[in-house]
Amino acid sequence: MQMDKASLLAEVVSQLKELKGTATEACKGIVIPMDVDDVSVEPHYEGPDGLLSIKASLCCEDRPEILSDLKQAINSLKLKTVKAEISTFEGRMKNVFVMTGGKVENLDSTEVHRKLVHSVHQSLKSVLDKFSTPPDFSLRMMFPNKRRRMSLFEYSSSSSCDQDCWWN
């Protein structure tokens, strides 16, 4: 049985799509850190009673001191943590938390939960911001023995120089 090139290509594309779907299904639930720092928070309303559950994740550089700050941030939210996953890969870490809040009974409660999701995001973002290094600091770390060039024009002084200045 011989296939023409177009039919063969169509078959290969079909098999690749099937393999991609299988790989995606196999990787569901696996937490892999990404290359960029990221905070994401997703609300989920579960069951007929409207119980709110929040899935929050923080992806950043792997640093041991970050775990204690994450614990403080999460404890300050007064939510119940029902699941926590931490994974590391090549110097990066991803932390995923599932927390529960209260029930959504009316529109006002929905607004409260929206604010709660925002608070979770802000809390995790503050942890991420604490460990992000400013560009100037990272340059100093790369070249610790190099002195920074200074210009006389970078600084402004509040004192005036009328007659006693050396350049007059």
RAWOGI-V688426 format. One record per backbone hydrogen bond with DSSP energy under -1.0 kcal/mol. CO is the residue of the C=O (numbers start at 1). NH is the residue of the N-H. If there is no record, write none. Layout:
BEGIN
[[CO & NH] [CO & NH]]
END
This chain:
BEGIN
[[4 & 8] [5 & 9] [6 & 10] [7 & 11] [8 & 12] [9 & 13] [10 & 14] [11 & 15] [12 & 16] [13 & 17] [14 & 18] [15 & 19] [16 & 20] [17 & 21] [18 & 22] [19 & 23] [20 & 24] [21 & 25] [22 & 26] [23 & 27] [27 & 30] [38 & 59] [40 & 57] [42 & 55] [44 & 53] [46 & 51] [47 & 50] [50 & 104] [51 & 46] [52 & 101] [53 & 44] [54 & 99] [55 & 42] [56 & 97] [57 & 40] [58 & 95] [59 & 38] [60 & 93] [63 & 66] [64 & 67] [65 & 69] [66 & 70] [67 & 71] [68 & 72] [69 & 73] [70 & 74] [71 & 75] [72 & 76] [74 & 77] [75 & 78] [80 & 100] [83 & 98] [85 & 96] [87 & 94] [89 & 92] [91 & 62] [92 & 89] [93 & 60] [94 & 87] [95 & 58] [96 & 85] [97 & 56] [98 & 82] [98 & 83] [99 & 54] [100 & 80] [102 & 52] [106 & 110] [107 & 111] [108 & 112] [109 & 113] [110 & 114] [111 & 115] [112 & 116] [113 & 117] [114 & 118] [115 & 119] [116 & 120] [117 & 121] [118 & 122] [119 & 123] [120 & 124] [121 & 125] [122 & 126] [123 & 127] [124 & 128] [125 & 129] [126 & 130] [127 & 131] [134 & 138] [135 & 139] [136 & 140] [137 & 141] [138 & 142] [139 & 143] [143 & 146] [151 & 154] [165 & 168]]
END
